[in-house]
Structure formats: C-alpha cells, structure tokens
C-alpha cells in the first residue's frame, strides 16, 4: 500500500457493538470482505476485529471491545508526550476522491452497506473555477456524527485537483481529514510554529467578508493574518483552513475546522479554496 500510494489513509475504522454481526450484515448487503472476524488479545484484554473493502484500497475495520481496558487497541502502549496540545478535539469528516462516474456508486454503497444517508450534495456549478470543477456527495450516519464526503472530477478545461490526486495516489482514496477544534486561531498559530504549511488565501478574499458572513466573534484582522476562511449558513458559521499536502505527493492533506453552529462544509469558500489548490497545482506544473 505504501509503495503504490505513498503516505495515505489505509483504514477508516468503526467502533461497533458486535464486529461479527456488523461484518456479516455488511457482506449480506454487498460488501467485499477484507478480513474475517477474529480475536486479538494482549495483556489488557481482547477485542474482535473484521474489515471490509471500500473505494480503492481503503478498508473499514469493524472493531468491538469484548473485555478490553487498554489505551487503544492490542499492541499499543500508553505514551506520555511532552509539549502542549494544539487544540484538536476529534475528526469532523473524512473526504474521499473517486474516479469520474463512480461517486453515485459509492454513495449508494454507503447507503446499502453502512446504512448512511445523503446529507448534502454539490455539483460542478457549486465547485468550479475557470479551469476545472468537481462534484461531491456527503454521506452521513443517522446521528450526523460520521460524515464522509465523496468527490469525483467533472469536465473542465484543465486537470482538476481530483484528477491530480487520482494520478499521484494511483487510484481512489482519502483526500483529506478534517480535524475539529474549539479555537482555530490558537490551533493554527500552534501548528504554524511547529512548521505546518497551509494554503495561501488572497487578501482580496477578506475585502467583502463582513458583508457576506455578518457578525462573528473573531475579528476579520485576526483571521486574515492567519489565512483562515469563514462561511455562514442558516445554523451559524464556521472557520476553516487547509494544509498543503502532508507528504511528498500532491495527495493527502488536512483541514482544520471550528463550528459556531454551522453544520455545513463552507460552500461559500469552495471557489477560494479551489483556486488556492489550483495555484499550488500550477507551481507543480500539473494544471
């Protein structure tokens, strides 16, 4: 997997009540098995684990804790790591890239196999620049706590960011992980101090931002200094920022997101984000 795809996400695991039952149900609904249910044991106890295949070489492990008191999973030991936390709380959503014409197939797969539902969708009119476009369907469980956007490229004048990803990753896979924080200003400052590089946002983005999003708790000056994007929907607003690729291929990156009521994905920022990514593509000679 590492030789073919480079650094990336191999396994998106689920904590389930009964790994055997979850695996059997998934197979009955059309999933392809990767690893049959089995027991894994260490000094802290035992778990049951199985896995099914999803898009590309990505898998979903299904893990149930039978009688386990360890810090994570068998084979892991607790570690005390010096240094201050950067404020990341948990994963907010995980985005996958698939080939042209496969987005609806995998959306249906998550409905049939995992019991997810379509949360929201975006077409090439929502996510486009003068050069390229993409489409996306967001799949969610019925509690809206697990969210999986699935992207596919759309027809455009030049190679889109999804096409570039598929080429360099050698197939479909996880495009980015969105990490939730309660204070994105401090999180971004902390990560910048540690050497994390983020996409650049043009200063013009902030010129009419107050008119577009209304009043927010943060100052426009503060978010502009850190290059943070903002968007508002009917439930509130969000703040977000994206890293450059986190390995030596233009594939996987990270998103930081803080939600102030909003349950969306920053639709108002799609064009600015896409253009920032295309700028990086052009620097690599891939646009």
NORUR-V703218 format. One record per residue. SS is DSSP state (H for helix, E for strand, - for the rest). OMEGA is omega in whole degrees, -180 to 180 (* if undefined). Layout:
# NORUR-V703218
ss->SS omega->OMEGA
ss->SS omega->OMEGA
This chain:
# NORUR-V703218
ss->- omega->-179
ss->H omega->-180
ss->H omega->-177
ss->H omega->-170
ss->H omega->-170
ss->- omega->177
ss->- omega->-179
ss->- omega->-179
ss->- omega->178
ss->- omega->-169
ss->E omega->170
ss->- omega->-171
ss->- omega->176
ss->E omega->170
ss->E omega->-178
ss->- omega->-180
ss->- omega->-175
ss->- omega->-176
ss->H omega->-180
ss->H omega->-179
ss->H omega->-179
ss->H omega->179
ss->H omega->-178
ss->H omega->178
ss->H omega->180
ss->H omega->179
ss->H omega->179
ss->H omega->-179
ss->- omega->174
ss->- omega->179
ss->- omega->174
ss->E omega->-178
ss->E omega->173
ss->E omega->179
ss->E omega->179
ss->E omega->-179
ss->E omega->179
ss->E omega->-179
ss->E omega->175
ss->E omega->-171
ss->E omega->165
ss->E omega->-175
ss->- omega->-178
ss->- omega->-179
ss->E omega->-175
ss->E omega->174
ss->E omega->169
ss->E omega->-175
ss->E omega->173
ss->E omega->179
ss->E omega->174
ss->E omega->-179
ss->E omega->171
ss->- omega->-173
ss->- omega->180
ss->- omega->177
ss->- omega->178
ss->- omega->177
ss->E omega->171
ss->E omega->171
ss->E omega->178
ss->E omega->-169
ss->E omega->173
ss->E omega->180
ss->E omega->-178
ss->E omega->-179
ss->E omega->-169
ss->E omega->-178
ss->- omega->-178
ss->- omega->-176
ss->- omega->-177
ss->- omega->-180
ss->- omega->176
ss->- omega->-179
ss->- omega->179
ss->- omega->179
ss->- omega->178
ss->- omega->-179
ss->- omega->172
ss->- omega->-176
ss->- omega->-180
ss->- omega->179
ss->- omega->-178
ss->- omega->175
ss->- omega->176
ss->- omega->173
ss->- omega->178
ss->E omega->-175
ss->E omega->-176
ss->E omega->175
ss->E omega->177
ss->E omega->176
ss->E omega->-179
ss->E omega->-173
ss->E omega->177
ss->E omega->174
ss->E omega->178
ss->E omega->-176
ss->- omega->176
ss->- omega->179
ss->- omega->-177
ss->- omega->-176
ss->H omega->-179
ss->H omega->176
ss->H omega->-177
ss->H omega->173
ss->H omega->177
ss->H omega->179
ss->H omega->180
ss->H omega->175
ss->H omega->-175
ss->H omega->-172
ss->H omega->-173
ss->H omega->-179
ss->- omega->179
ss->- omega->176
ss->E omega->179
ss->E omega->-176
ss->E omega->179
ss->E omega->177
ss->E omega->179
ss->E omega->179
ss->- omega->-175
ss->- omega->174
ss->- omega->179
ss->- omega->-173
ss->- omega->-178
ss->E omega->170
ss->- omega->179
ss->- omega->-175
ss->- omega->-171
ss->- omega->-176
ss->E omega->173
ss->E omega->176
ss->E omega->-175
ss->E omega->171
ss->E omega->178
ss->E omega->177
ss->E omega->-177
ss->E omega->170
ss->- omega->-173
ss->- omega->175
ss->- omega->-178
ss->- omega->178
ss->- omega->176
ss->- omega->-177
ss->E omega->-179
ss->E omega->169
ss->E omega->178
ss->E omega->-177
ss->E omega->166
ss->E omega->180
ss->E omega->173
ss->E omega->180
ss->- omega->179
ss->- omega->-179
ss->- omega->-178
ss->- omega->-178
ss->- omega->-180
ss->- omega->176
ss->H omega->179
ss->H omega->177
ss->H omega->179
ss->H omega->179
ss->H omega->-177
ss->H omega->179
ss->H omega->-174
ss->H omega->178
ss->H omega->-178
ss->- omega->176
ss->- omega->-179
ss->- omega->178
ss->E omega->-180
ss->E omega->179
ss->E omega->179
ss->E omega->176
ss->E omega->177
ss->E omega->-176
ss->E omega->-177
ss->E omega->176
ss->E omega->176
ss->- omega->-180
ss->- omega->-174
ss->H omega->179
ss->H omega->-180
ss->H omega->179
ss->H omega->-180
ss->H omega->178
ss->H omega->-178
ss->H omega->-178
ss->H omega->176
ss->H omega->178
ss->H omega->-180
ss->- omega->174
ss->- omega->179
ss->- omega->-180
ss->- omega->-178
ss->E omega->174
ss->- omega->179
ss->- omega->178
ss->- omega->-179
ss->- omega->-179
ss->H omega->-179
ss->H omega->179
ss->H omega->-173
ss->H omega->-174
ss->- omega->-180
ss->- omega->-177
ss->H omega->180
ss->H omega->179
ss->H omega->-176
ss->H omega->-174
ss->H omega->179
ss->- omega->-176
ss->- omega->175
ss->- omega->-177
ss->- omega->-177
ss->- omega->174
ss->- omega->177
ss->H omega->179
ss->H omega->-177
ss->H omega->-178
ss->H omega->178
ss->H omega->179
ss->H omega->-178
ss->H omega->178
ss->- omega->-177
ss->- omega->177
ss->E omega->179
ss->E omega->178
ss->E omega->-179
ss->E omega->170
ss->E omega->-175
ss->- omega->-178
ss->- omega->-177
ss->E omega->179
ss->E omega->177
ss->E omega->174
ss->E omega->-176
ss->E omega->178
ss->E omega->-175
ss->E omega->177
ss->E omega->165
ss->- omega->178
ss->- omega->-173
ss->- omega->174
ss->- omega->-172
ss->- omega->173
ss->- omega->179
ss->- omega->-176
ss->- omega->-171
ss->- omega->173
ss->E omega->-178
ss->E omega->173
ss->E omega->169
ss->E omega->-178
ss->E omega->172
ss->E omega->-178
ss->E omega->174
ss->E omega->-179
ss->E omega->-177
ss->- omega->175
ss->- omega->-176
ss->- omega->-175
ss->- omega->177
ss->- omega->-178
ss->H omega->-180
ss->H omega->-180
ss->H omega->-173
ss->H omega->-177
ss->H omega->180
ss->H omega->179
ss->H omega->-178
ss->H omega->180
ss->H omega->177
ss->H omega->178
ss->H omega->179
ss->H omega->176
ss->H omega->177
ss->H omega->176
ss->H omega->-178
ss->H omega->177
ss->H omega->178
ss->H omega->-178
ss->- omega->-175
ss->- omega->-179
ss->- omega->*
